[in-house]
């Protein structure tokens, strides 16, 4: 069930959020999703929640809180909420040094020295530009498709994953893609450009909340994890929980890529900062 839109001037604009309701909702969202709204973002959070509340017929923010926390059918509320809180700003070939480090160094080394499949997980894939950039970078290096390379892509937002599964992109997604790649890996279609089936079909798309350990545990052990531009929205405690989960999931010496504006150096974790090619990467030191 999708919460219906509300008209301008409806009762949603009259809703206010009390300090108590804000604290309860903020803390519950941080616990379940990792996203943290400080006091300065109180009105922002209220605006994001209000349309959902009115659409479902809740009379107050506290009613919505109790539904999220205790309703037997709360899964549908969380799914809609995750879609509302998602930040779908992304594009192809973002932070290309990391894709190049994977294609030029990590992947060839793995394929030459190990018999196991190289498993790559794009853990916050949004609408799919990141995992498809991974596939294109590997294809340019002559390594993809490859029977010993698997790419898994996931996001907590079902709406984002559904868009990724469609594989159609508009002009803004191509603003950083190298010349000639759009013609090589995409074909024009109604509404934009469609990724070639050869690359798209090789990616396994999933809906996964990174702070739900049971959902994360369904991912087969990934050798490389891209978890970029999501930690900036997480509290330190949520980051600590996530990195601890990833350390247990990944093999020792597995590689973790995060966003350029993100860092784990101020936190205690199982990951150490290294440099490969021209890219910084975190290496898992957890011993299984």
LUMTORSE-744919 format. One record per residue (C-alpha): residue number from 0; residue in three letters; x, y, z. Coordinates in Angstrom, 3 decimals, decimal comma, always signed. Layout:
! residues N
(pt NUM; ala; (X; Y; Z))
...
This chain:
! residues 288
(pt 0; unk; (+0,000; +0,000; +0,000))
(pt 1; unk; (+1,322; +3,410; -0,949))
(pt 2; unk; (+0,416; +6,474; +1,051))
(pt 3; unk; (-1,611; +8,793; -1,213))
(pt 4; unk; (-0,515; +12,322; -1,935))
(pt 5; unk; (-2,210; +15,137; -0,095))
(pt 6; unk; (-3,389; +18,471; -1,532))
(pt 7; unk; (-1,748; +21,729; -0,602))
(pt 8; unk; (-3,595; +23,385; +2,254))
(pt 9; unk; (-4,681; +20,081; +3,786))
(pt 10; unk; (-4,435; +19,262; +7,477))
(pt 11; unk; (-0,838; +18,098; +7,103))
(pt 12; unk; (+0,347; +21,686; +7,227))
(pt 13; unk; (-1,344; +22,165; +10,596))
(pt 14; unk; (+0,435; +19,218; +12,194))
(pt 15; unk; (+3,099; +20,061; +14,728))
(pt 16; unk; (+5,670; +17,722; +16,193))
(pt 17; unk; (+6,273; +17,849; +19,936))
(pt 18; unk; (+9,682; +17,481; +21,506))
(pt 19; unk; (+8,690; +14,084; +22,870))
(pt 20; unk; (+7,377; +12,794; +19,538))
(pt 21; unk; (+10,434; +14,116; +17,689))
(pt 22; unk; (+12,810; +12,368; +20,115))
(pt 23; unk; (+10,926; +9,072; +19,922))
(pt 24; unk; (+10,742; +9,073; +16,120))
(pt 25; unk; (+14,321; +10,290; +15,689))
(pt 26; unk; (+15,702; +7,573; +17,968))
(pt 27; unk; (+13,573; +4,832; +16,409))
(pt 28; unk; (+14,651; +5,832; +12,889))
(pt 29; unk; (+18,298; +5,882; +13,976))
(pt 30; unk; (+17,951; +2,453; +15,587))
(pt 31; unk; (+16,285; +0,827; +12,568))
(pt 32; unk; (+17,794; +2,769; +9,648))
(pt 33; unk; (+20,902; +4,468; +11,059))
(pt 34; unk; (+19,826; +7,871; +9,735))
(pt 35; unk; (+20,165; +10,562; +12,397))
(pt 36; unk; (+18,283; +13,867; +12,569))
(pt 37; unk; (+19,646; +16,304; +15,135))
(pt 38; unk; (+17,552; +19,024; +16,764))
(pt 39; unk; (+18,289; +21,431; +13,952))
(pt 40; unk; (+16,558; +19,075; +11,493))
(pt 41; unk; (+13,364; +18,672; +13,484))
(pt 42; unk; (+11,199; +20,491; +10,933))
(pt 43; unk; (+12,870; +18,617; +8,059))
(pt 44; unk; (+11,998; +15,268; +9,616))
(pt 45; unk; (+8,438; +16,422; +10,337))
(pt 46; unk; (+7,992; +17,479; +6,711))
(pt 47; unk; (+9,226; +14,113; +5,438))
(pt 48; unk; (+6,910; +12,182; +7,760))
(pt 49; unk; (+3,786; +14,322; +7,518))
(pt 50; unk; (+2,605; +13,208; +4,068))
(pt 51; unk; (+2,961; +9,552; +5,030))
(pt 52; unk; (+1,061; +10,125; +8,272))
(pt 53; unk; (-1,886; +11,870; +6,661))
(pt 54; unk; (-1,965; +9,353; +3,826))
(pt 55; unk; (-2,346; +6,526; +6,315))
(pt 56; unk; (-4,872; +8,418; +8,425))
(pt 57; unk; (-2,788; +8,938; +11,567))
(pt 58; unk; (-3,885; +11,867; +13,708))
(pt 59; unk; (-0,537; +12,597; +15,343))
(pt 60; unk; (+3,187; +11,890; +15,156))
(pt 61; unk; (+2,856; +9,721; +18,249))
(pt 62; unk; (+0,249; +7,566; +16,494))
(pt 63; unk; (+2,693; +7,118; +13,637))
(pt 64; unk; (+5,498; +6,239; +16,074))
(pt 65; unk; (+3,410; +3,519; +17,747))
(pt 66; unk; (+2,463; +2,087; +14,347))
(pt 67; unk; (+6,122; +1,923; +13,278))
(pt 68; unk; (+7,185; +0,323; +16,528))
(pt 69; unk; (+4,335; -2,014; +17,416))
(pt 70; unk; (+1,980; -2,558; +14,472))
(pt 71; unk; (+1,986; -6,169; +13,280))
(pt 72; unk; (+1,988; -4,841; +9,721))
(pt 73; unk; (+4,678; -2,219; +10,339))
(pt 74; unk; (+6,820; -3,510; +7,467))
(pt 75; unk; (+4,768; -1,554; +4,938))
(pt 76; unk; (+5,216; +1,645; +6,953))
(pt 77; unk; (+8,988; +1,158; +7,134))
(pt 78; unk; (+9,179; +0,452; +3,414))
(pt 79; unk; (+7,377; +3,692; +2,571))
(pt 80; unk; (+9,454; +5,600; +5,119))
(pt 81; unk; (+12,724; +4,364; +3,667))
(pt 82; unk; (+11,617; +5,497; +0,217))
(pt 83; unk; (+10,766; +8,934; +1,626))
(pt 84; unk; (+14,099; +9,335; +3,444))
(pt 85; unk; (+16,245; +8,132; +0,533))
(pt 86; unk; (+18,526; +10,638; -1,175))
(pt 87; unk; (+18,583; +9,564; -4,854))
(pt 88; unk; (+21,360; +11,903; -6,036))
(pt 89; unk; (+23,932; +9,819; -7,855))
(pt 90; unk; (+25,513; +9,392; -11,289))
(pt 91; unk; (+27,760; +7,068; -13,258))
(pt 92; unk; (+31,528; +6,957; -12,671))
(pt 93; unk; (+31,399; +8,889; -9,398))
(pt 94; unk; (+34,786; +8,761; -7,598))
(pt 95; unk; (+36,301; +6,845; -10,524))
(pt 96; unk; (+39,626; +6,209; -8,742))
(pt 97; unk; (+37,882; +3,519; -6,686))
(pt 98; unk; (+36,467; +1,744; -9,729))
(pt 99; unk; (+39,892; +1,893; -11,357))
(pt 100; unk; (+41,609; +0,448; -8,263))
(pt 101; unk; (+39,164; -2,452; -8,386))
(pt 102; unk; (+39,562; -3,073; -12,133))
(pt 103; unk; (+43,324; -2,540; -12,357))
(pt 104; unk; (+44,526; -4,047; -9,093))
(pt 105; unk; (+42,088; -5,828; -6,789))
(pt 106; unk; (+40,172; -7,882; -9,367))
(pt 107; unk; (+43,185; -9,031; -11,457))
(pt 108; unk; (+45,117; -9,960; -8,326))
(pt 109; unk; (+42,185; -11,986; -6,980))
(pt 110; unk; (+41,601; -13,822; -10,260))
(pt 111; unk; (+45,310; -14,627; -10,664))
(pt 112; unk; (+46,015; -15,824; -7,134))
(pt 113; unk; (+42,748; -17,349; -5,908))
(pt 114; unk; (+40,313; -19,941; -7,213))
(pt 115; unk; (+37,256; -18,540; -5,441))
(pt 116; unk; (+34,730; -16,235; -7,078))
(pt 117; unk; (+35,367; -12,508; -6,591))
(pt 118; unk; (+32,179; -11,207; -4,998))
(pt 119; unk; (+31,534; -7,452; -5,065))
(pt 120; unk; (+28,692; -5,854; -3,102))
(pt 121; unk; (+27,357; -2,376; -3,841))
(pt 122; unk; (+25,646; -1,975; -0,472))
(pt 123; unk; (+23,842; +1,339; -1,034))
(pt 124; unk; (+23,238; +1,220; -4,759))
(pt 125; unk; (+20,433; +3,803; -4,958))
(pt 126; unk; (+19,128; +3,665; -8,564))
(pt 127; unk; (+21,959; +1,465; -9,822))
(pt 128; unk; (+24,595; +3,831; -11,169))
(pt 129; unk; (+27,300; +2,554; -8,794))
(pt 130; unk; (+27,101; -1,207; -9,505))
(pt 131; unk; (+26,765; -0,507; -13,218))
(pt 132; unk; (+29,876; +1,690; -13,030))
(pt 133; unk; (+31,654; -1,237; -11,356))
(pt 134; unk; (+30,568; -3,505; -14,215))
(pt 135; unk; (+31,645; -0,988; -16,867))
(pt 136; unk; (+35,041; -0,485; -15,241))
(pt 137; unk; (+35,636; -4,227; -15,130))
(pt 138; unk; (+34,416; -4,569; -18,738))
(pt 139; unk; (+36,869; -1,912; -19,873))
(pt 140; unk; (+39,647; -3,991; -18,264))
(pt 141; unk; (+38,434; -7,108; -20,104))
(pt 142; unk; (+37,269; -8,748; -16,867))
(pt 143; unk; (+33,483; -8,631; -17,126))
(pt 144; unk; (+31,319; -10,561; -17,706))
(pt 145; unk; (+33,442; -13,250; -16,029))
(pt 146; unk; (+32,352; -16,587; -14,602))
(pt 147; unk; (+34,315; -15,883; -11,396))
(pt 148; unk; (+33,040; -12,350; -10,753))
(pt 149; unk; (+29,688; -11,692; -9,085))
(pt 150; unk; (+28,122; -8,288; -8,390))
(pt 151; unk; (+25,368; -7,865; -5,807))
(pt 152; unk; (+23,599; -4,512; -5,539))
(pt 153; unk; (+21,234; -3,503; -2,756))
(pt 154; unk; (+19,498; -0,541; -1,201))
(pt 155; unk; (+17,148; -0,106; +1,736))
(pt 156; unk; (+14,626; +1,681; -0,478))
(pt 157; unk; (+12,402; -0,671; -2,516))
(pt 158; unk; (+11,576; +2,211; -4,871))
(pt 159; unk; (+15,250; +2,839; -5,638))
(pt 160; unk; (+15,922; -0,842; -6,291))
(pt 161; unk; (+12,901; -1,049; -8,574))
(pt 162; unk; (+14,263; +1,845; -10,637))
(pt 163; unk; (+17,647; +0,114; -10,770))
(pt 164; unk; (+16,023; -3,086; -12,010))
(pt 165; unk; (+14,475; -1,156; -14,903))
(pt 166; unk; (+17,918; +0,060; -15,974))
(pt 167; unk; (+16,780; +3,277; -17,695))
(pt 168; unk; (+18,640; +6,542; -17,039))
(pt 169; unk; (+18,306; +10,214; -17,924))
(pt 170; unk; (+20,892; +12,776; -18,919))
(pt 171; unk; (+21,972; +13,740; -15,380))
(pt 172; unk; (+23,246; +10,231; -14,684))
(pt 173; unk; (+25,787; +10,528; -17,521))
(pt 174; unk; (+27,476; +13,784; -16,566))
(pt 175; unk; (+30,739; +12,110; -15,497))
(pt 176; unk; (+30,827; +9,067; -17,758))
(pt 177; unk; (+33,900; +8,879; -20,062))
(pt 178; unk; (+33,387; +9,795; -23,699))
(pt 179; unk; (+32,008; +6,978; -25,826))
(pt 180; unk; (+30,856; +4,803; -22,934))
(pt 181; unk; (+27,178; +5,708; -23,228))
(pt 182; unk; (+27,139; +4,539; -26,841))
(pt 183; unk; (+29,082; +1,407; -25,866))
(pt 184; unk; (+27,049; +0,290; -22,878))
(pt 185; unk; (+23,602; +1,862; -23,395))
(pt 186; unk; (+20,960; +2,064; -26,079))
(pt 187; unk; (+18,397; +4,840; -26,531))
(pt 188; unk; (+14,878; +4,071; -25,386))
(pt 189; unk; (+11,707; +5,878; -24,385))
(pt 190; unk; (+12,504; +8,057; -21,377))
(pt 191; unk; (+16,285; +7,901; -21,635))
(pt 192; unk; (+18,982; +5,296; -22,153))
(pt 193; unk; (+18,785; +1,598; -21,252))
(pt 194; unk; (+21,834; -0,291; -19,974))
(pt 195; unk; (+22,905; -3,191; -22,184))
(pt 196; unk; (+21,404; -6,516; -21,036))
(pt 197; unk; (+24,865; -8,101; -20,888))
(pt 198; unk; (+25,873; -5,869; -17,982))
(pt 199; unk; (+22,480; -5,450; -16,345))
(pt 200; unk; (+21,585; -9,142; -16,209))
(pt 201; unk; (+24,845; -9,982; -14,447))
(pt 202; unk; (+23,916; -7,950; -11,353))
(pt 203; unk; (+21,782; -9,392; -8,560))
(pt 204; unk; (+19,447; -6,707; -7,174))
(pt 205; unk; (+18,196; -6,874; -3,575))
(pt 206; unk; (+16,450; -4,752; -0,927))
(pt 207; unk; (+18,609; -4,729; +2,225))
(pt 208; unk; (+18,599; -2,474; +5,277))
(pt 209; unk; (+22,255; -2,202; +6,302))
(pt 210; unk; (+21,388; -2,046; +9,997))
(pt 211; unk; (+19,342; -5,235; +9,871))
(pt 212; unk; (+21,947; -7,905; +10,598))
(pt 213; unk; (+19,624; -10,689; +9,483))
(pt 214; unk; (+19,199; -9,067; +6,056))
(pt 215; unk; (+22,927; -8,345; +5,704))
(pt 216; unk; (+23,720; -11,934; +6,649))
(pt 217; unk; (+21,905; -13,131; +3,502))
(pt 218; unk; (+24,683; -11,658; +1,351))
(pt 219; unk; (+27,271; -14,305; +0,460))
(pt 220; unk; (+30,663; -13,278; +1,864))
(pt 221; unk; (+31,790; -10,277; -0,245))
(pt 222; unk; (+35,467; -9,710; -0,999))
(pt 223; unk; (+34,859; -6,057; -1,894))
(pt 224; unk; (+32,164; -3,767; -0,500))
(pt 225; unk; (+31,225; -0,352; -1,852))
(pt 226; unk; (+29,304; +1,503; +0,873))
(pt 227; unk; (+29,613; +5,077; -0,322))
(pt 228; unk; (+27,825; +8,306; +0,576))
(pt 229; unk; (+25,557; +6,663; +3,137))
(pt 230; unk; (+27,659; +6,944; +6,301))
(pt 231; unk; (+27,360; +10,746; +6,168))
(pt 232; unk; (+23,699; +10,289; +7,175))
(pt 233; unk; (+24,475; +7,807; +9,982))
(pt 234; unk; (+25,202; +8,491; +13,627))
(pt 235; unk; (+28,546; +7,297; +15,014))
(pt 236; unk; (+26,818; +4,460; +16,842))
(pt 237; unk; (+25,120; +3,313; +13,639))
(pt 238; unk; (+28,437; +3,449; +11,764))
(pt 239; unk; (+30,063; +1,359; +14,508))
(pt 240; unk; (+27,276; -1,228; +14,276))
(pt 241; unk; (+27,503; -1,405; +10,508))
(pt 242; unk; (+31,303; -1,690; +10,319))
(pt 243; unk; (+31,270; -4,415; +12,973))
(pt 244; unk; (+28,708; -6,334; +10,912))
(pt 245; unk; (+30,707; -5,879; +7,707))
(pt 246; unk; (+33,928; -6,993; +9,396))
(pt 247; unk; (+32,294; -10,264; +10,452))
(pt 248; unk; (+30,717; -10,750; +7,037))
(pt 249; unk; (+33,771; -10,005; +4,893))
(pt 250; unk; (+36,892; -12,181; +4,693))
(pt 251; unk; (+40,067; -11,052; +6,416))
(pt 252; unk; (+41,794; -8,533; +4,088))
(pt 253; unk; (+38,508; -7,795; +2,323))
(pt 254; unk; (+38,302; -4,280; +0,875))
(pt 255; unk; (+35,783; -1,594; +1,854))
(pt 256; unk; (+35,281; +1,570; -0,209))
(pt 257; unk; (+33,419; +4,506; +1,348))
(pt 258; unk; (+32,651; +8,020; +0,121))
(pt 259; unk; (+35,184; +10,814; -0,248))
(pt 260; unk; (+33,479; +12,819; +2,512))
(pt 261; unk; (+33,422; +9,834; +4,878))
(pt 262; unk; (+36,028; +8,398; +7,236))
(pt 263; unk; (+36,424; +5,597; +9,754))
(pt 264; unk; (+39,682; +6,909; +11,214))
(pt 265; unk; (+37,999; +8,681; +14,133))
(pt 266; unk; (+36,178; +5,500; +15,151))
(pt 267; unk; (+37,421; +2,221; +16,535))
(pt 268; unk; (+36,826; -0,486; +13,941))
(pt 269; unk; (+38,322; -3,605; +12,410))
(pt 270; unk; (+39,323; -1,696; +9,266))
(pt 271; unk; (+42,674; -0,054; +8,522))
(pt 272; unk; (+43,190; +2,632; +5,891))
(pt 273; unk; (+45,332; +1,659; +2,876))
(pt 274; unk; (+46,059; +3,071; -0,565))
(pt 275; unk; (+45,699; +1,146; -3,821))
(pt 276; unk; (+46,585; +2,845; -7,083))
(pt 277; unk; (+45,354; +6,415; -6,477))
(pt 278; unk; (+42,508; +5,390; -4,190))
(pt 279; unk; (+42,059; +5,035; -0,441))
(pt 280; unk; (+40,458; +1,813; +0,743))
(pt 281; unk; (+39,785; +0,196; +4,102))
(pt 282; unk; (+41,121; -3,321; +4,679))
(pt 283; unk; (+39,354; -5,726; +7,018))
(pt 284; unk; (+41,589; -6,941; +9,840))
(pt 285; unk; (+38,959; -9,118; +11,517))
(pt 286; unk; (+40,278; -12,652; +11,923))
(pt 287; unk; (+37,620; -15,334; +11,540))
